Amino acid sequence: MSITIGLDIGGTSVHALALDTNNTITARANYPTNSAQGIEVFLDATQQCINTLEAESGKDLQAIGIGCTGPVDYQSGIIANPYTLPGLEGHSISALLAERIRVPTFIDNDANTAHLGEIHTHPNAPSNTVLLTFGTGVGVSVRVDGELFRTPGGVHPEMGHIPISIHHNPPCYCGRTNCAENILSGNAINKYAKHLADTTAEHLLTTQDGRPFEEDLVIALTDVIVTFTTIFHAQTVFIGGGMQDFFEHHLIEKTQRRLNSLLPIYGKATIEGCRAKENAGALGAALLARRGRSIT
C-alpha cells in the first residue's frame, strides 16, 4: 500500500497529511510557512515534513499534491503572490519539490484543493457549489455542473477581491477599501476589532458594542454569497479555512436568514461549514496527487 501527501500552504502555516489508498489519514503535521525567509528555507522545512510523514506512515510515497494560496498557475506551478507568500513568488514549488523528493508533484489553488477535499466528504453533493475559505486572506472556488470553474490561461481567478458594500480603511493591497478580503479575512476581522475596541473579534461580538461590527460582517458575507449564487446558481456554499469556527459561531446562521429573505433571483443556497474542517485543503491536495494531474 502506498500514500500520497497533501500540503495546504497558507500565508501563515502549512498543514500536511498523508493519505493511503484506503482513504485513511496515516499522519499529520503543521509547520510555519515563513515564506519571507526565502524559497530554500521553505523547501528545506517542507522536505523535512514530507520525510517525517512518510516515515510515520511506514508506506511508500507515490506522489505529492499542493494547494497554495493564489495567484498560482496550476500548469507551471509558478506562484505570483508577493503579498501573502513573499519570498516564494516567481518560483514553481511543484517543480522544485519534485526535483528534491523524486516523485510526481502537482499544484493547484488552495481553495480548489479544499473544495476537492470537502466534496470527497459529500457523496451526494449538488453539482453547483461554492467554497469560501477565510484565513490570512479570502479564497474562492466554484464548481459548475460538477467541474471547477477556471478562467482562460490556467490562473485561478482572485475572486476573494470582489467588491462588496462595506468599506474599511486602510485599503487592501489590491487597492480597494471594499473588497471581500479587506473585510472578511481573519487578518481584517481581527485588525478592525482591535481598531474599534482594542480587543479580539471573538470578545467584541459578545458585547453590545459589537453589534454594528457583526452586522457589517453579515452584510459583507451576504454580498459575497449573493454574487456567486446569482452568477453560478450554487446550491450549497461551504465555509472553511482558519476562521471557520468563528464564522460558524457568529455569522453563518444570521447570514442564512438574511439570504433567505432576499428575492429568489439571488438563489436559495444553503450555507454549511466544511465537514473536513482544517483537513479539507491538505486532503484535497492528497487526492489531487492520487489523480496524477491537476484538477480540471
Phi and psi in degrees as a GROMACS rama.xvg file:
@    title "Ramachandran Plot"
@    xaxis  label "Phi"
@    yaxis  label "Psi"
@TYPE xy
-116.277  173.74  SER-2
-128.433  157.395  ILE-3
-116.758  150.988  THR-4
-114.397  132.928  ILE-5
-110.949  134.414  GLY-6
-117.429  128.047  LEU-7
-111.035  101.629  ASP-8
-96.8458  111.793  ILE-9
-107.901  177.905  GLY-10
-68.413  -23.8595  GLY-11
-105.996  -44.0378  THR-12
-144.687  165.431  SER-13
-116.225  127.235  VAL-14
-105.952  129.701  HIS-15
-131.22  148.885  ALA-16
-150.97  159.183  LEU-17
-109.983  135.716  ALA-18
-126.009  126.134  LEU-19
-90.6529  178.961  ASP-20
-72.4787  -8.81047  THR-21
-94.1594  10.0329  ASN-22
64.6198  27.8453  ASN-23
-95.4832  130.523  THR-24
-77.7432  115.336  ILE-25
-96.4136  -17.1196  THR-26
-164.796  151.327  ALA-27
-135.265  156.191  ARG-28
-159.073  156.42  ALA-29
-136.194  146.637  ASN-30
-153.551  154.961  TYR-31
-66.0432  142.31  PRO-32
-66.6391  -48.3854  THR-33
48.1658  42.0769  ASN-34
-64.2973  -28.6617  SER-35
-64.6144  -16.6072  ALA-36
-78.3863  -5.71613  GLN-37
105.214  164.362  GLY-38
-64.2609  -39.1539  ILE-39
-68.5148  -40.1164  GLU-40
-62.6443  -42.9662  VAL-41
-63.1094  -45.4982  PHE-42
-64.8829  -37.5485  LEU-43
-61.0039  -46.6195  ASP-44
-65.0009  -38.8778  ALA-45
-68.7472  -42.5892  THR-46
-62.4813  -40.7792  GLN-47
-62.5919  -42.0954  GLN-48
-63.3184  -44.7292  CYS-49
-61.4879  -44.1873  ILE-50
-60.9522  -40.0701  ASN-51
-65.8418  -44.3224  THR-52
-62.7875  -41.0296  LEU-53
-64.7266  -41.9705  GLU-54
-66.1521  -42.6064  ALA-55
-65.5775  -33.9108  GLU-56
-75.4203  -30.2015  SER-57
68.522  24.6373  GLY-58
-132.796  159.057  LYS-59
-73.7751  139.63  ASP-60
-82.8762  124.544  LEU-61
-93.1134  -43.2291  GLN-62
-165.248  165.178  ALA-63
-122.886  137.281  ILE-64
-119.72  145.158  GLY-65
-129.999  129.486  ILE-66
-108.028  124.535  GLY-67
-130.826  135.789  CYS-68
-57.1448  136.225  THR-69
-87.3197  178.9  GLY-70
-72.0522  136.865  PRO-71
-141.728  137.378  VAL-72
-88.3393  112.159  ASP-73
-70.3004  -16.1597  TYR-74
-85.4063  -46.3132  GLN-75
-90.7912  -21.1287  SER-76
81.8025  3.20793  GLY-77
-79.1835  131.157  ILE-78
-91.7589  134.415  ILE-79
-124.922  53.6162  ALA-80
-132.056  83.8586  ASN-81
-78.7041  -4.1232  PRO-82
-90.8311  -52.1783  TYR-83
-100.889  -12.9372  THR-84
-130.492  57.3634  LEU-85
-62.4171  137.092  PRO-86
99.4425  -19.6899  GLY-87
-105.718  -12.5487  LEU-88
-64.4451  143.293  GLU-89
86.3311  -3.91787  GLY-90
-108.499  146.989  HIS-91
-96.2897  96.8624  SER-92
-60.7789  -38.8672  ILE-93
-63.1305  -44.0199  SER-94
-67.0473  -41.053  ALA-95
-68.6426  -38.7777  LEU-96
-69.2312  -40.0746  LEU-97
-59.9787  -36.1317  ALA-98
-64.3049  -39.88  GLU-99
-79.183  -45.9909  ARG-100
-88.9764  -22.3593  ILE-101
66.9391  37.4285  ARG-102
-134.9  157.401  VAL-103
-58.3107  137.956  PRO-104
-134.011  132.727  THR-105
-128.018  151.396  PHE-106
-138.455  149.259  ILE-107
-154.338  171.607  ASP-108
-59.9027  143.038  ASN-109
-65.5382  -29.5338  ASP-110
-67.5941  -37.6186  ALA-111
-66.2596  -43.19  ASN-112
-67.906  -37.0124  THR-113
-63.2876  -38.3793  ALA-114
-63.4581  -44.3018  HIS-115
-61.1263  -43.4048  LEU-116
-64.4789  -39.5324  GLY-117
-69.0317  -44.3193  GLU-118
-61.4405  -30.8991  ILE-119
-58.8575  -28.9554  HIS-120
-89.4818  -2.01683  THR-121
-122.474  85.7905  HIS-122
-59.0105  -27.8366  PRO-123
-112.923  33.9145  ASN-124
-62.9171  142.719  ALA-125
-63.7155  163.222  PRO-126
-78.6682  -20.8418  SER-127
-113.848  109.625  ASN-128
-137.99  156.446  THR-129
-125.225  138.259  VAL-130
-118.265  127.826  LEU-131
-113.482  127.509  LEU-132
-112.185  133.703  THR-133
-121.283  114.928  PHE-134
-152.951  -126.009  GLY-135
-56.5855  -39.0822  THR-136
-128.031  -159.171  GLY-137
-124.211  122.965  VAL-138
-109.869  148.981  GLY-139
-136.294  133.843  VAL-140
-133.81  137.605  SER-141
-124.373  132.227  VAL-142
-112.22  131.656  ARG-143
-126.614  124.136  VAL-144
53.0947  37.7849  ASP-145
81.4179  0.767617  GLY-146
-118.727  143.941  GLU-147
-68.9868  138.665  LEU-148
-81.0969  133.361  PHE-149
-134.405  152.657  ARG-150
-89.8269  161.001  THR-151
-59.6644  145.173  PRO-152
100.095  -8.55001  GLY-153
89.5645  -2.75941  GLY-154
-93.0935  128.863  VAL-155
-67.0332  130.714  HIS-156
-67.2472  138.528  PRO-157
-83.5193  69.3374  GLU-158
-75.8225  -8.90936  MET-159
-70.5444  -5.62819  GLY-160
-108.2  19.7637  HIS-161
-64.8956  147.348  ILE-162
-74.7456  143.218  PRO-163
-130.122  -177.407  ILE-164
-90.5849  -1.16035  SER-165
-104.781  135.371  ILE-166
-115.349  135.247  HIS-167
-133.535  140.589  HIS-168
-100.138  152.708  ASN-169
-75.0147  166.531  PRO-170
-68.0008  158.857  PRO-171
-66.9771  163.197  CYS-172
-61.4167  -19.1983  TYR-173
-75.3299  -12.8254  CYS-174
107.303  -14.3269  GLY-175
-95.1969  149.734  ARG-176
-91.5685  -12.287  THR-177
-123.722  31.1404  ASN-178
-85.1349  157.647  CYS-179
-57.0711  -41.4126  ALA-180
-65.1164  -31.7773  GLU-181
-74.5576  -11.852  ASN-182
-113.502  -39.2871  ILE-183
-111.276  -5.92912  LEU-184
-68.2833  158.642  SER-185
-58.6556  -41.8443  GLY-186
-59.3451  -46.6879  ASN-187
-65.4883  -44.3721  ALA-188
-61.9927  -46.733  ILE-189
-70.2023  -38.0997  ASN-190
-65.4258  -40.0225  LYS-191
-71.935  -35.187  TYR-192
-63.3533  -40.4739  ALA-193
-65.6091  -39.4451  LYS-194
-64.182  -40.7993  HIS-195
-73.761  -42.1453  LEU-196
-141.688  9.95268  ALA-197
51.1955  46.3581  ASP-198
-148.222  -178.92  THR-199
-81.8435  158.425  THR-200
-63.2708  -39.522  ALA-201
-56.4473  -47.1556  GLU-202
-70.0684  -42.4643  HIS-203
-58.8215  -39.1677  LEU-204
-74.7434  -6.30069  LEU-205
-92.0143  -2.83286  THR-206
-109.86  161.899  THR-207
-61.5487  -36.4133  GLN-208
-65.9248  -18.1722  ASP-209
-85.7109  -5.50895  GLY-210
-59.3902  -47.8481  ARG-211
-61.8744  -37.242  PRO-212
-63.5265  -46.1167  PHE-213
-60.4657  -42.4797  GLU-214
-61.8948  -40.696  GLU-215
-60.6122  -42.5368  ASP-216
-67.1982  -39.5766  LEU-217
-65.5938  -43.4793  VAL-218
-61.4603  -44.5141  ILE-219
-61.8869  -45.6071  ALA-220
-65.6067  -39.4308  LEU-221
-61.9215  -43.6964  THR-222
-56.4831  -46.0209  ASP-223
-62.0656  -48.8424  VAL-224
-65.1787  -42.3853  ILE-225
-60.2063  -40.2572  VAL-226
-58.1559  -47.6669  THR-227
-77.4615  -33.455  PHE-228
-71.2988  -33.1231  THR-229
-67.0791  -45.6217  THR-230
-76.8447  -42.6951  ILE-231
-109.512  -0.547454  PHE-232
52.2166  45.416  HIS-233
-68.0661  137.565  ALA-234
-92.6775  -27.2093  GLN-235
-135.102  137.794  THR-236
-116.787  118.215  VAL-237
-93.4091  138.762  PHE-238
-112.25  123.299  ILE-239
-139.902  -164.218  GLY-240
93.2986  178.993  GLY-241
-62.2185  -21.9698  GLY-242
-97.0023  11.816  MET-243
-56.2062  -46.9884  GLN-244
-60.5602  -40.2332  ASP-245
-61.1666  -46.2155  PHE-246
-65.9475  -40.5312  PHE-247
-64.683  -39.383  GLU-248
-74.7831  -36.3267  HIS-249
-113.627  -26.9988  HIS-250
-122.827  -32.8716  LEU-251
-63.4483  -47.8714  ILE-252
-61.4239  -44.2613  GLU-253
-67.7067  -36.8657  LYS-254
-68.6494  -38.3805  THR-255
-61.638  -41.9425  GLN-256
-62.9361  -42.7005  ARG-257
-65.0591  -42.1469  ARG-258
-63.3717  -40.8167  LEU-259
-65.5664  -23.6055  ASN-260
-83.2191  -8.7433  SER-261
-83.6889  166.668  LEU-262
-64.6588  152.334  LEU-263
-60.527  -18.5666  PRO-264
-61.4378  -20.3599  ILE-265
-88.7255  4.73595  TYR-266
83.7534  168.231  GLY-267
-128.007  59.7005  LYS-268
-76.3691  150.489  ALA-269
-99.1041  133.676  THR-270
-98.5648  128.701  ILE-271
-135.668  142.892  GLU-272
-71.5633  149.053  GLY-273
-64.126  128.866  CYS-274
-65.8362  -36.961  ARG-275
-73.9629  -13.719  ALA-276
48.0008  -131.348  LYS-277
-68.04  -12.2465  GLU-278
-84.5268  -11.4385  ASN-279
-55.3874  -51.2177  ALA-280
-64.9907  -47.1501  GLY-281
-69.2656  -36.7796  ALA-282
-61.9109  -47.2437  LEU-283
-62.05  -36.7673  GLY-284
-66.2461  -39.4148  ALA-285
-65.2888  -37.5918  ALA-286
-68.2549  -37.2927  LEU-287
-57.948  -44.9144  LEU-288
-62.394  -38.2105  ALA-289
-65.4694  -36.8138  ARG-290
-65.3906  -26.6597  ARG-291
76.1271  21.9251  GLY-292
-162.081  164.81  ARG-293
-71.6579  156.166  SER-294
-68.5965  135.058  ILE-295
